[in-house]
Amino acid sequence: MKERSKLLLMLAVFAACWFLPVGSDRFMAAVDEGLKLLRWYAREHVLLCLIPAFFIAGAIGVFVSQGTVMKYLGPAAKKIVAYPVAAVSGSILAVCSCTVLPLFASIHKRGAGLGPASAFLYSGPAINVLAIILTARVLGPELGMARALGAILFSVVIGLFMHLFFRKQEQARQTEGGIVMPDQESGRKLWQDGVYFAAMVGVLVFANWGRPAAGDTSIWAAIHSAKWVITGIFGLALASFVWRWFDKDELSDWTESSWGFAKQIMPLLFAGVLVAGFLLGGPEGGQGIIPSQWVSSMVGGNSIAANLFASVAGAFMYFATLTEVPILEGLIGAGMGKGPALALLLAGPALSLPNMLVIRTVLGTAKTLAFIGLVVVLSTVAGLLYGAFF
């Protein structure tokens, strides 16, 4: 950074500190909401979501051979294979826009093509089977079906466009050493690595199984009632696999790789969550610096502006898994149109301000803006079409 830029940045920070409206009730309430959201995120998502995700990402970085990644997700892989694999792999995890980040960073580092990696990045939080079912039950079957079809289609379309936009850079990434060379084969068999990863994914998925609606007697409710038993079984199996199949050096490499992802991602996530809470409010419906009435008043009807605003607002908000449904229920009750509702459902869970900050450290500014732009534009168009028919 040039000295002049540093000076301007220092002056801007000084001016912001000088004019802080600390006497304003709205400003102090927004600060309080930001801190509440940060505390809620730390309590609800770090231990059960992020830490397992970091260990899975670290394991991918150390134990998954680059040859396997390149075969199914690499730039030269057949698109008819790579994109469905990426979409299915992401949807199985059913994670939020932040928990998917270390997994995305890991498969991208191991050599996954930008297109399939982007499809995985979108599909993880967007194609959540439980959230789609809840959407259909609470907000109506039409909206639930539209969300499911839109999210599946988007994951493939976004991946293909990211590949087309940055094809030359991806080719340079392959030829200039941007992709690591294959590791030596381990002494374990393929099925052993498979059940080891399945155990980690099982811990992540079932430890975060969403609470069903009151009175629900479905299979989802039954699984929720037994989720800690199921999680414990997966945890004990994982501990057994680690004890029997991995040596000390491998465990050290796994830990170091996981810690590397944590150092890269955690600070930006916490900063982004704090800012998101300050701007838009915390988890208990509190007001951020931007009044919620402004949001609800701008998403009525089915205009381009309403759908675009819903997409952009959803992209910057942070939605924990399943929380988007009750939030939308309240917005629809306040007059939100059906088209903007779908636009927010397609853009919101897949993106958030902390999510954007971390993606930029992995892909760079241009690719991050392209990914965000694709999600927002496609969500806006989908909302317009849905609103016109329904």
Secondary structure, DSSP 4 states (H G I P E B T S, - for coil): --HHHHHHHHHHHHHHHHT--TT-HHHHHHHHHHHHHHHHHIIIIIIIIIHHHHHHHHHHHHHS-HHHHHHHHSTTS-HHHHHHHHHHHHHHH---TTTHHHHHHHHHHTT--HHHHHHHHHHHHH--HHHHHHHHHHH-HHHHHHHHHHHHHHHHHHHHHHHHHTHHHHHHHHHTT-SPPPPPPPSS-HHHHHHHHHHHHHHHHHHTPPPPPTT--SHHHHHHHTHHHHHHHHHHHHHHHHHHH--HHHHHHHHHHHHHHHHHHHHHHHHHHHHHHHHH--TTS---SS-HHHHHHTS-SS-HHHHHHHHHHHHHS---TTTHHHHHHHHHHTT--HHHHHHHHHHTTT--HHHHHHHHHHH-HHHHHHHHHHHHHHHHHHHHHHHHH-
